[in-house]
Amino acid sequence: MRGYFTGTGFYGLVDGQYMLFSGEAEYYEYIAEENETEAS
């Protein structure tokens, strides 16, 4: 997991592209949900 903070939020790397999240915690939650979905 990779990302960086900006003045508008946290850009997190998802599937090779950066997506803007309101914060780092939201990014980690999104990644965890994606991993659960892929495991199903």
C-alpha positions in Angstrom: 0.0 0.0 0.0 1.3 3.4 -1.0 0.1 6.9 -0.8 0.7 10.5 0.1 -1.0 13.3 1.9 -2.1 16.5 0.1 -4.0 19.6 1.2 -7.3 17.9 0.1 -6.8 14.5 1.5 -4.8 11.3 1.0 -4.0 9.9 -2.4 -3.8 6.1 -2.2 -2.6 3.7 -4.8 -5.4 1.4 -6.0 -4.9 -1.0 -9.0 -2.0 1.1 -10.4 -3.9 4.4 -10.1 -4.0 7.0 -7.3 -7.5 7.7 -5.8 -8.3 10.5 -3.4 -9.6 9.6 0.0 -10.6 11.9 2.9 -7.8 10.4 5.0 -5.4 7.5 5.4 -7.8 5.4 7.5 -10.4 5.6 4.8 -7.8 4.3 2.3 -6.9 1.4 4.5 -10.6 0.5 4.9 -11.2 0.6 1.2 -8.2 -1.7 0.6 -9.4 -4.1 3.2 -12.9 -4.2 1.6 -11.4 -4.9 -1.8 -9.3 -7.7 -0.4 -12.4 -9.3 1.2 -14.3 -9.0 -2.1 -11.5 -10.7 -4.0 -11.2 -13.5 -1.5 -14.9 -14.3 -1.8 
